[in-house]
Amino acid sequence: MKLDVDNVSVALGRRRVLDQVSLTVRPGHFTALIGPNGSGKSTLLRTIYRAQRPDSGSVRLDGRDLWRMPAVEAARHTGVLTQEQHSGFEFTVADTVAMGRTPHLGFLDRFTATDRSAVAEALHRTGLTDFAARRMGDLSGGERQRVLLARALAQQPRLLVLDEPTNHLDIRHQLELLALIRQQRLTVIAALHSLDIAAAYADTVVMLNAGLAISVGAPGEVLTTATIRDVFGVDATVHQDPDDPGRPWFRLRPRHVPSARP
């Protein structure tokens, strides 16, 4: 599924959070949104999963205006995974993943063989089949995020929207989750904090600052010493991966170190 965001603007009160942002995510590609806190990453994602209507501009899925679709149809196309959620601890893993089928069910519909098959497939794809009967409250943070990914996959979306899904995970679980997401071969747009993770996993990087799309392109084109300094206010030494020159890695240093109080 192709995602097009064209000149999207959003104002919250008197503050313009997004200012004519445009980007395209090609089918099967992974686009990472990066930028400092308050740059507009989450707001942009909210316009894509229909939690925030744009004041102007359009969001299109395969050429169709997302905001003109029936809500249930848009939900069938779009799976969402946000930062770790601390609700539903009393539910089992299987119950939680089954919630992903909600957009496919009518008000009084019961689960069908198709629904059960989708849940089983999502559990299998995320390595959670043996966890099906366990309670969410008994899982680690990384395991819970895998369950929430499985819930999104049970929905059978064509677009996956990720809002800082690794923010509370240790580095091992961050890498495991992103590797799982890449394996799904879905169209993905994700807000990420880590420049290294964005460079390692994204096909395209969109750098946002103060609601503007400052730079859009391949990781090696966007994540440069100059852009990192200008947007994040830190000095960066950018190294190129010899096995994949388009994917840089970084050494970051603060530009000014506050002096310690006596």
SULHU-V681283 format. One record per run of one state. SS is the DSSP state (H for helix, E for strand, - for the rest). FROM is the first residue (numbers start at 1). TO is the last residue. If there is no record, write none. Layout:
ss->{SS SS}
from->{FROM FROM}
to->{TO TO}
This chain:
ss->{- E - E - E - H - E - E H - H E - E H - H - H - E H - H - E - H - E - H - E - E - H - H - E - E -}
from->{1 3 13 15 26 30 35 41 49 56 62 64 66 69 71 78 82 92 93 105 113 126 129 132 135 136 139 141 155 159 164 171 184 187 192 195 202 204 210 212 218 219 223 225 233 234 242 244 255}
to->{2 12 14 25 29 34 40 48 55 61 63 65 68 70 77 81 91 92 104 112 125 128 131 134 135 138 140 154 158 163 170 183 186 191 194 201 203 209 211 217 218 222 224 232 233 241 243 254 262}
